[in-house]
Amino acid sequence: MVRCVDERRRNVTAPLVRAWSVHGLADLLVRALTRTGRAVPAWLRLLAENVDVPARHVESAIFGMS
């Protein structure tokens, strides 16, 4: 379980349980910062929004070199 707590050790958000992924952790941090009125860094917001893109939205290309 991952928790975000304040200076009095009270939960700021609901704990993260069994979703220990980059997306889960980034989302938890964004929610905690937002709830406490702190600025969310742009890189963290982008990470939370884009790290878990569904496979149907991902394209790939293969380039051959000789």
Beta strands, then each sheet from edge to edge (+ up, - down):
end
